[in-house]
Amino acid sequence: ITTNPAGDGSGAPCSPGNSRTRVVNGTDCGRNHLRKDNEFFSFDWRLQRVFHIRESLQIVPVIEMFNTFNNKNNVNPLTTPGLFNFDGFLRQGVGDPRQVQLAIKIVF
């Protein structure tokens, strides 16, 4: 369906600008058709352990990983403003590619 039978807006009858209800001029747009697809997925974690050196001194090594499974999390450039990456897709979320952080915290 490439034409808009309703005559208001442009594009397909089930596009957000043209459909305010589930059925538009006999075309069933489907349940929750105006909702986002929610395909964003990121698994982040942190591991740390406190080592007591003295009564007033602690060393805390930390490892953190962002986007552990390295999902691309592309978004639609026609509906979401933003910056493109090198292959023409938009990325969203903190830590788009898989990232690992190592840290040592000294508490005294």
N, C-alpha and C positions, 0 to 999 in steps of 0.2 A: 504494500500500500504506500504509494508515494504522493498521492494527492490528498487534500484536506476537504472532505465533503461538507464540513460545517461552514467553511468559508471564513472562519475567524483564525487569525494567526497564519502560520505556514507549516508545512511538513505533514507528517502522518497524523491521523486523527487521535492517536494515543500518545502523542508527544505532550510534555508538560504545559506548553502554551495553548494547546487545543482542547484538552480533556479536563473537565472538572468533575466528572462522574465516571463510573466504571464503564458504562455503555455510551458510546458516542455514535449517533446516527446508525444504530443497528450493529455497530462493531463493538464486541466485548473486549475491553482492554486488559482484562485480567485483574485478579485480586492484588491490591497494594501496588498497582503499576506506577504510581508516582513516588514510591520509596526508593531510596538508594540501594544498590546491590550489596553493600557491606562486605565486599570481598577482601578488605584489608585484613592482613594477618601478620602479626609479629610476636615472636616469643623472646622475651628478655629475661635475664636472670642475673643474680649476684651471689657470690660465695665469699664469705669472710670468716676469719677465725681470730680470736684474741689470744695473744701470748703474753702472759704476765712475766716480765723480766725482773722487776723489783716491785716493791709495794707501790711506788708512785710512777712506774714506767710500764707502758704496754706497747706492743708492736702488733699491728693489725694488717696482715696481708689481704688484699682484695683482688678478685678477678670478676669482671662483668662482661657479659656478652649480649649484644643487641642484634635482633633479627637472626636468631640462631639458625633457622632453617633456610636463610637467604632467599626469602620470597621477594619478588620484584615489586609488588604492590603498585601496579600501574593505575593511573586514573584517566578518565576521559578528558582530553584536551579541549573538547568542544564545550564542556560544561564547567570545568574547573580551571580557573586561571592559575598560572604558576610558571615555573621554569622547566624547560625540557632537558633531559639528559642527552648523551651523545647519540643514542639510537632513536631519538624522536619521541620517546615516551615521557610522561610526567611521573615523578616519584613523589611519594608522600610518606610522612612519618619520620620519627627520629631514628637515625642509624639505618638509612636506606639499604646499603649493602651490609653484609655481615661485618660486625666490628667487635673487637675484643679490647678491653681496657685492663691493664694491670696497675696496681697501686700498692703502696705501703704507707700506712698511717702510723705515726708515732704519737702516743698520748702520754703526757706527763703532767 
